[in-house]
Amino acid sequence: MDVLLSQVIDIAKKAGDAIMKIYETDFEQYEKSDSSPLTEADLAAHHIIIDGLKKISDFPCLSEESDQSEVEWEQRKSWNEFWIIDPLDGTKEFINRNDEFTVNIALVKNGKAVLGVVYCPALQTLYYAEESLGSFKKDLHSDAIPLNVSLSPEADGTWKVVGSRRHGAEALEEFSKVLGNVELVSMGSSLKLCLVAEGKAHLYPRLAPTCEWDTAAAQAVVEIAGGQVLTPDMTPLVYGKKADLLNPYFVVCGAEVGSWGSTFTELATV
């Protein structure tokens, strides 16, 4: 395994250990400026990751928990390579104790996520990818397995479509109508993208807001596994190219865009 990738995995696991120490207690809950829940675990993981990355590289870091005044656009727009981090993706999953939350670390180069680590500490499941090595999944008691997206529906024509429990349900229903036979799969956090990467789902249309740190690490896992993460104009989702850290709506899919593409574009641009 590449040395840098191995080091990032180790950092993600240490952040996961810190999260689990709090997850197993009666943790405190606070409110961030955007009124979303914040736990002690977010900040504990953030500091472990930032400190760890500074020891292994000189690349700047952008984290969901960063002081955004330290990473204004005038500074960020000159970054060609940087780390983008979500210390705890799926905070609501954490608070609801359903185990579907992740640590996300990605290395972005010229707008593209070229290395990604997604670690689910409660399930002890790790997804990781690097362009020259491939994309992999590793569970606690198993060897790493290479990931490959599923390019077409099941033999009986069923499309497995990933959706959020909380966001974009109405638009997802409209999107699913064009596919015919659909099996909806619910999942929290960046694990939704990872389901497509490992071939357990065919499509993940995201028709609700996300930020760059929500997707970068898992996008690397998807793309290096042979899939795509596409915006409404059917171009790849990119990073660090604009002041606004909000992503456009996107769809995670295999190597080809089917007849559903125009429906996605229509729903995403309403």
N, C-alpha and C positions, 0 to 999 in steps of 0.2 A: 504494500500500500504506500502511496505517496506520503512523504514525511509531513508535509503541511496538512494534508487531509487527516492524517492520523492525529495530529496535534489538535485540530479543530474538533474532531470527534471526542477527544479526551476533555476538552473544555466544555462541550455540550453536555457530556455526562456529569461533570462536576456541577454544572448549573442545575441539571436535573436532580442531582442528589440534594442540593440546597432547597429546591422547590418541594421535594418530597418530605423533607423534615418539617416544613410548614403545612403541607397538605395533610399530614397525619395528626395535626393539632387543631385546636379551635382558633384558626388564624384570624387576624384582624382584616377588616375590609375598609378601604377608603374610597374617595371619589377623585378622579382626575379632572382636569379643566374641561374636558369634553363630556363629563358626567358618566363616563364608562367606569366600571369597577376596577380598582387597583388593589392588589394584595401585597403583603410584605414579600411574597415570593417573586413578583416581578422585579423588584429592586434588588433582591439578593442575587437573582440570576444575572441581572444586568451588570452588576459590578464584577461578578466572577468572569463573565464573558469579555467585558471590555479590558479588564486587567490581563486576562489570559492572551487575548489577541495582540495587545501591545507588546507582550513579551516575545511573540513569534513573528511579527511583521511590522513594517512601518506604514502600512496602509491606514488611512483614516477610517473611522467607524461611524455609522449612522444606526442608532438604536431607537426603538419605540420609546424607550425611557430616557433618551438623551435630553439634555437641556437644549431645546431647539434653537435658542439664541446663540449656541456655540456652533451651530451647523447651518447658518443662513445660506440662502441660495447663492449669494455672491461668492461664498467660499466653496460650496459644493459643486458649482458648475465647472470648476477646473479639475475635479477629481476624475481621473481615468480609471483608477482601480480603487475600490473601497469595499469595506465590509458592511453588510446591511443585516440587522439583527432584530429579531423579535424574541426577547428573553422568555416570554410566556405567552404563546399564541393560544387563544381559547380561554381567556380569563373567566368567562361565564361558565365554561365547561368545568374549570377548576372549582369555582364557587359551588356549582351544582354537584360536584364530586362524581362526575361520570367517567373520569379518567382520560378523556379525549382532548388533552392539551399537549402542546409541544414546545420544545426549544428549537429555534430556527436561526441558523447562521449561514450566510451566503457570501461568496466573494464575487463581486461584480467587476467586469472588465469591459470598458467601452460600451456600457449599457446592457451587457448580457451577463446573466448569472452563470459563471463557469465552474463553480464549486458550490455544493449545497449539502448541509447536514440538517436533518429533521429528526429530533429525538423525542419520543414519547416516554417520559420517565415512569409513569404509572403502569404502563404496559410493558416497559423495558423493550421497546421496539425502536430500531434505528433504521432510518433511510439515509443513504449518502450517495453522492455522485461527484465525479470529476471528469472533465472532458476526455482526458487521455486514458482513463481507467474504466469508465462505464458507470452504471447506476445499479445500486444494490439495496437489499433489505436484509437486516439481521435481527433475529429475535434472541432472547436471553439464552436459550438452550439449543440453538441451531447455528449452523454455519451460514455465512452470507450467501444469498442467492441473487443472481443477476436479474434485473427487472426489464420487462419488455411490455410496451403498451399493447392492448388488444385493438386491432385495426378495424374490426367489423363486429356486428351484433352476434348474439348466440345463434346456434344452428337453427333454432325455431323462430328467429327474427326478433328476439327480445333485446332491447337496449337497456343496459343498466346505467341509470343516470344518477349521479351524486347530487344531493341537495343539502342545503343548510336547514337546520331545525327552526331557525328564527328569521331568516332573511329571504325575501324574494320568492315566496311560495306561489303567489299568483302568476308571476311571470314564468316560473318554472313549469307550472301547469300548462300554460299556453305553448311553451317550447316543446313540451312532451307530446302534445297533440299531433305534431307533424311526424313523429317517429313511429306512431302506431302502438306496437306492443312494448310497454315500458315497465321496468321494475325500478322503483325509486329506492335509493340507498341513502340513509341519513348518516351524517358523520360530522364531527366538530373539527375546528381549527384547520391547519394546513394538511391534515390527514386526508382531506377530501381530494386534493391534488394527487397525493401519494397512492390513493386507490386506483386512479387512472394509470399511474406509472407502473403499477404492478399487475395491471390487467384485470383487476377485480371490478372495474367499472369502465364504461366506454366513453362517457361524456360527463363533464362538469361545467354546466353553464352558470357563470356567476353574474347575476343580474341585481346586484346590491353592492354598496360601497366597500372597498378594501383600500389599504395603504400598501406602499411598496414593501415594507417589512413583513406583511402578512403572506407574501407570495414568493419572494425571491428564492429562498432556499429550496422550496418544493418545486418551483419551476425548473431549477437545475436538475432535480431528480427526474421530472417528467421529460424534459427535452433530451437529456442524455440517455433516457430509456427509449427514445424514438418517437416521443409524442410532441405535441405543440401546445402552447398557451397563446391564444390569439385574441386580439382586440376586435371591436366591431367592424373595422375595415380589413380584417383578416390578415393583419401583420402581427409579428411577435410582440408580446408585452416586453417593454424595455424599462431600464432603471436609470435614475440620475440624470434625466434629460430635460427636466422641467422643474420650476420652483415648487409647484404643487406636488405633494407627496401622495396624493390620491391616485389610485389606479383607475383607468377606464374599466368598464365592464369587460369581461373576458370569457372565453370558453376553453376548456382543457379537452383535448381530443387526440386521436391518432394522427397518422401521417397525412391523411386525406380529409378534406372537408366534404361532407355529403350534402344532400338536398336540404338538410336542416340549417345550413349556413346562412341562407338568406333570411330565414325566420329569426335566427339569433341576432343578426344585424338589425333587423327591423325592431325587435323587442329592446335591443340595447341602445337604440338611438331615438326612442320615443321621447 
